[in-house]
Amino acid sequence: MILFGLLTTFFISENVWARSLKASADKLSQEASTIGIALSIFGLALGGIYFVLGRQDASTKLTQALMGILVLLLAPSIVSFIKGLV
């Protein structure tokens, strides 16, 4: 299953080659963000399954997954805020 996910990611992902180092870094961060969102949705689904099964740590898993999604979605705003400070 993990191998299928990795192969699918490599076949679907865009070409990361670019003309400059900054463009390469931007493309790489875009791909990393896409993979991070996919993994966070998987974590959210896993936390939901734990909740349905009645596991004791389900609330912790769901909270961690939601915080991960929040950080990933707010990452561009965080970076632009830090750039504004400098």
C-alpha positions as CSV (number, residue, x, y, z in Angstrom):
1,M,0.0,0.0,0.0
2,I,2.8,2.4,0.9
3,L,4.7,1.4,-2.3
4,F,1.6,2.2,-4.3
5,G,1.2,5.6,-2.7
6,L,4.9,6.4,-3.4
7,L,4.7,5.3,-7.0
8,T,1.4,7.2,-7.5
9,T,3.0,10.3,-6.0
10,F,6.0,10.1,-8.4
11,F,3.8,9.6,-11.5
12,I,1.3,12.3,-10.7
13,S,3.8,14.9,-9.4
14,E,4.9,17.7,-11.6
15,N,8.4,18.1,-13.0
16,V,10.6,19.9,-10.4
17,W,13.3,21.0,-12.8
18,A,13.5,24.7,-13.1
19,R,15.9,27.4,-14.5
20,S,17.0,28.8,-11.1
21,L,17.6,27.6,-7.6
22,K,14.7,29.7,-6.3
23,A,12.3,28.3,-8.8
24,S,13.5,24.8,-8.0
25,A,13.0,25.4,-4.2
26,D,9.5,26.8,-4.9
27,K,8.5,23.7,-7.0
28,L,10.0,21.4,-4.3
29,S,8.0,23.1,-1.5
30,Q,4.8,22.9,-3.6
31,E,5.3,19.1,-4.0
32,A,6.2,18.7,-0.3
33,S,3.0,20.6,0.6
34,T,0.9,18.3,-1.6
35,I,2.4,15.2,-0.1
36,G,2.0,16.7,3.4
37,I,-1.7,17.4,2.9
38,A,-2.2,13.9,1.6
39,L,-0.5,12.4,4.6
40,S,-2.5,14.7,7.0
41,I,-5.8,13.6,5.4
42,F,-4.6,10.0,5.9
43,G,-3.9,10.8,9.6
44,L,-7.3,12.4,10.0
45,A,-8.9,9.2,8.6
46,L,-6.9,7.1,10.9
47,G,-7.9,9.2,13.9
48,G,-11.5,8.8,12.8
49,I,-11.1,5.0,12.6
50,Y,-9.6,5.0,16.1
51,F,-12.6,7.1,17.3
52,V,-15.1,4.7,15.8
53,L,-13.3,1.7,17.3
54,G,-13.3,3.3,20.7
55,R,-9.6,3.6,21.3
56,Q,-8.5,5.7,24.3
57,D,-6.0,7.8,22.3
58,A,-8.4,8.7,19.5
59,S,-8.9,12.3,20.7
60,T,-5.1,12.8,20.8
61,K,-4.7,11.4,17.2
62,L,-7.5,13.6,15.9
63,T,-6.1,16.7,17.6
64,Q,-2.6,16.0,16.2
65,A,-4.0,15.4,12.7
66,L,-6.1,18.6,12.8
67,M,-3.1,20.7,14.1
68,G,-1.0,19.2,11.3
69,I,-3.5,20.2,8.7
70,L,-3.8,23.7,10.2
71,V,0.0,24.2,10.1
72,L,0.2,22.9,6.5
73,L,-2.6,25.2,5.3
74,L,-1.2,28.2,7.1
75,A,2.5,27.6,6.0
76,P,2.5,30.2,3.2
77,S,1.1,32.8,5.6
78,I,3.6,31.9,8.2
79,V,6.5,32.2,5.7
80,S,5.3,35.6,4.4
81,F,4.9,36.9,8.0
82,I,8.5,35.8,8.8
83,K,9.7,37.4,5.5
84,G,7.9,40.6,6.5
85,L,9.8,40.7,9.8
86,V,13.2,40.6,8.1
